[in-house]
Amino acid sequence: MVAQQRVVDLFQQLARNEFGFFSRLESVTDLMDPQVPTASCDTSFGHLVGRKDVRSIGSVGVIDPDDRQLIGVLSRSTIQRCFPRFLNTLAEKDDDVRILATKLTALVSRPVPNVPSTTTPLEAVEFFLNGTGDCLFVYDDAKTVLGVVKPIDFLKTMMAYYQLYNQIKPLQRLRLIDLDALQIDEIFFRGAQTARDIMQPLVILDDSQTGLDAVKAMHEHETTVIGLRDQDGNVDTVLTTDDLLISMQAPEGIREMAHIASLPDASGGKPVSQLDLLPLNEISESSDPAFEEPLHALAGTNVTLIEPTTRIQEVLSQLIDAEEGHVLLVKNGTATEGTVTVREILRVNKMLFRIRAWGDH
């Protein structure tokens, strides 16, 4: 009787087309935001950042004030790298004031990270996972910008799926016998129900270790998040590449910064990863004061503690409502199990759109 009811429920769901949600997302235009954040190239860096929290500022399209065309992008990583850490403190230096007066035209990355309106969601999510870029401008033709796609748009799309189709139900693990009866995207979602299903393992350092230790660990383990263990053995905070970029002195040779991410299949160049912004072969304790400071003095990323059984819907809600770079720390009692960031959700999206692509062939 239970099996019969499950079959009835399945056909009712199919009749409501609950499993065709992602197949209807054919191009980035289905995800993009038509409101494009821009600033004039004549705007000073200080005017752009104002009194905002630097962690809350995302990439901005830089335009020519005469013809209103995009000439480049001021990336989030560039904003963090150039933001004067010691502004209005006793440690303030002349360079801190100088960088604020710099025009955006001197900081802009070229070319504009752009894609045609026919670009698939899979191609867009691969761009975000492969490089440092956090926005893609969608063009209809050589000059017409339709909108912008950011990683948060993929999270909002997944949240829409859950809100529309996937009502809260008791956790249920699939058996082999179930696989023949379900659509492949439903199988995937049944297998990724909680934070534990998608979290990444966490590399942990003592919070008394230095910034240089963190950079070495990030490169060794290919991670952008490090857990910090305090003197009592607790791990309740993290250090990220964002923290390190914000803590570093603004560079003297701004145009030499490695902050331009190659587009997929464009120029054949290797995309610049987040760790490429902290090149290990150029970093030492003497190259910047931040690298000899203890990690607890550098950490500033906002962290929310969640349980391993936290539902994906709640994970999405936490990340959507938070500022960029937010980290969810997965803890089971006092034991730290891993982390969930926007990148983990992007990996889920990548698999979903790959599944959809397989289904089309």
GIKA-V550498 format. One record per pair of residues at least 24 apart in sequence whose ideal C-beta (glycine too) atoms are under 7 Angstrom apart, sorted by the first residue. I is the first residue (numbers start at 1). GAP is how many residues later the second one is. If there is no record, write none. Layout:
i: {I I}
gap: {GAP GAP}
This chain:
i: {10 18 19 19 19 21 21 22 22 22 22 23 25 25 27 27 27 27 28 28 28 28 28 28 28 29 29 29 31 31 31 31 31 32 32 32 32 32 32 33 33 33 34 34 36 36 36 36 36 37 38 39 40 41 41 41 41 41 41 42 43 44 44 44 44 45 45 45 45 45 45 46 46 48 49 49 54 54 54 54 55 55 55 55 56 58 58 58 58 59 59 61 62 62 69 70 70 70 71 72 72 72 72 73 73 73 73 73 74 74 74 75 75 75 75 76 76 77 77 77 77 78 78 78 78 80 80 80 81 81 81 81 82 82 83 84 85 85 95 95 99 106 107 109 109 112 113 113 113 114 117 121 122 122 122 122 123 124 125 125 125 125 125 126 126 127 127 128 129 129 129 129 130 131 131 131 131 131 132 132 132 132 132 132 133 151 151 152 154 154 154 155 155 155 155 155 156 158 158 158 159 159 159 162 184 184 185 185 188 188 188 192 192 193 193 194 194 194 194 194 195 195 195 195 195 195 195 196 196 196 196 198 198 198 199 199 199 199 199 199 200 200 200 201 202 202 202 202 203 204 204 205 205 207 207 207 208 209 210 210 210 210 210 211 211 211 211 211 211 211 211 212 212 212 212 212 214 214 214 215 215 215 215 215 216 218 219 219 224 224 225 225 225 227 228 228 228 235 236 237 237 238 238 238 238 238 238 239 239 239 240 240 240 241 241 241 242 242 243 243 243 243 244 244 244 245 246 247 247 248 248 249 301 301 302 303 303 304 305 305 306 307 307 308 308 315 316 319}
gap: {171 147 164 166 167 140 144 163 330 331 334 333 96 132 90 91 92 93 87 91 93 96 108 110 121 88 109 117 90 118 122 123 126 106 114 115 116 117 121 114 115 120 112 113 25 101 109 111 112 24 25 65 25 24 30 62 63 64 67 61 61 56 57 58 59 37 54 55 57 59 62 54 55 56 30 34 25 26 29 192 187 268 269 270 267 76 77 92 266 75 76 76 42 46 74 42 67 75 37 36 37 38 40 35 36 39 40 62 30 33 34 34 57 58 184 58 248 55 168 182 200 29 31 179 181 162 165 166 164 167 170 176 25 168 163 166 161 162 154 155 151 148 147 150 151 25 24 148 150 25 29 232 228 231 232 235 141 25 29 221 224 225 228 138 224 136 137 218 214 217 218 221 141 130 131 140 141 142 127 129 140 141 142 145 128 191 195 168 191 192 195 161 164 165 187 190 164 158 187 191 157 158 161 151 171 175 167 170 163 164 167 120 156 118 119 114 115 116 117 118 111 113 115 120 133 135 145 112 113 134 141 142 146 150 131 138 139 140 141 145 138 139 144 137 25 134 136 137 24 25 31 24 90 87 88 89 86 86 75 81 82 83 84 33 36 79 80 81 82 84 87 71 72 73 79 80 25 30 81 29 63 65 68 76 64 57 56 61 50 51 102 114 116 109 67 68 71 101 69 62 66 61 63 65 89 91 101 56 59 60 61 85 87 33 36 37 59 83 55 56 57 58 34 46 54 32 54 43 51 40 42 39 24 26 24 24 26 24 24 26 24 24 25 24 29 25 29 26}
